[in-house]
């Protein structure tokens, strides 16, 4: 059902004449987010992206933004993004002020877009997803990894 709703929102967004502005929050304070994640027992799907990356824009517009708009993931996960080539510092999970590239380096993310699946401590819970290959199937693959992440988070 989630995938069907996601697919319907994708069709609406593609056929809509509305702006394709992202609704995914560009995170700048992971320590504050971590507190909320812990309180609400939610995981984090974080897209590491770059300004120049057309595939990142595609993932945002065709996958992540429709997921946020659907509201179906609100009780399970946070969906955020981090621009790794941004010059503005962010607060990491431990409360240190760092460059976004430091965070992507911590997860060994060499390509964009990369999705990382994190717990409230900033630890990877399941294997990251790099790039986009078949956009029509990507939502189903992502749902599977979110389910795997939530299974592991609820067991701990």
N, C-alpha and C positions, 0 to 999 in steps of 0.2 A: 504494500500500500504506500509506503514511504516513497519508493522509487516511482510509482505511478504519479503521485502528487508532484514530486520533483520534476518528472518529465512534462507534466501538464504546465507547470510554472515555466519551464524552459521554453516550451512552445509559445506561451503567451509572451514571454520576454523577447523572443526572437521576432515575433510578428508585431510586437508593439512599436509604436512610433515614439514612445517615451525615451528619455535619456537612458543611456547604459551606465549611469554612475553606479559605482560600487556601494553596497550597503554593508560590506564587511569592514569591521573596525580595524584600523591600523593601530596595533598595540604599541604602547610606549612605557607601560608600567606592569611588568610581569609579576612583581611581588604582590601588588594589590590584586591582580587577577588571580594569583595563586590562593590568596585568602578566600576569595569568593568561590573558587573551584573546590577548595576543601570543605567549606561550609555547605555547599550545595551538592557535593559528591558528583562533580562533573569533570569530564576530561576536556582536553584542548586539542583541536585540530588547527595547526598553525601553518599557514602558507608562507614560505620564505620566497620572496619575489624580488625582481629588479625592475627599475624604471624602464629600461630598454626592452624588456622581455614581452613580446607579443603573445607568447603562450601563457604567460602569467595573467595577462588581461583576459584571455580566453577562459582560463580556469576560473577567474574571479566572476566574469559576466555570465558564463554558461553553467557553472557548477556551484560555486560557493554562495554567490549572492542569491540565487534561487533557493538554496538550502536555508539561508537565513530568513528569507521572505516567507517560506513555507511555515515557519514556526514549529515544525515537527521535531526539531533537534534541540529546542530550547531547554528541555528538562534533563538532557543527557550530556550535551557538550557545549563548549564555547567554540566559535569559529572566528579566528582572527588571522591577520596577516602582518608581516614584518618586511619592510623594504630593506634589503641587506646592503644596498648601495647608498642609503641615506646617510647624510653627515650628522644628523641630529642624534644625540645620545638617548639611550633608553635605560630603564631600570630592569635588571635581570631578576631571576627568581630568588636570588640571595639578597637582593637589595642594593647591589653595586650598580653604579652608573657605568655603562659600557657602550661601545659602538654596536650598531646592528650587525656588522660583519663578525664581531666577536661571538654573537649568539649563533649565527649560521655556522661558524667554525666549530663551535662546541658540538654541533650535531653533524659535523663533517658533510655539510650540504654544499656540494660543488656545482650543482646545476640548479637552474630555476625554470619553472616552479618546482619546489619540493614541499610536500606536505609531511609534517611531523606530528606524531600523536603522543601527547604528553600527559603526565599526571600533575598533581598540584605542586610537586617538588621540581618540576621541569625535566623529569626523567622520561625517556622514550619508553612507551608501553608496547607498541607494535612497530614492525618494520615501516620505515618511511616510504612514501610514494614519490618517485621522481618523474617529472615531465608529464606529458599527456600523449597517449598514443591514439586509441580509438575513443573519441569524445562520446560517442553514443553509448558505450559500455562503461565509461569511467565512473558514472554515478553509482552503478551497481557495485563496482570494485570498492569504491569509497565507503559505501554503506556496509560492506562486509568487514572492512578494516575498523570502522567505527564500532560495529558489533563486537569484534574481537577485542578492541580496546576496553569497551565497557565490561565485557566478561572478566577481563583481567583486573580491572579496577574494583569491581564488586567482590572479587574473591579475596582481595587484600584487606 
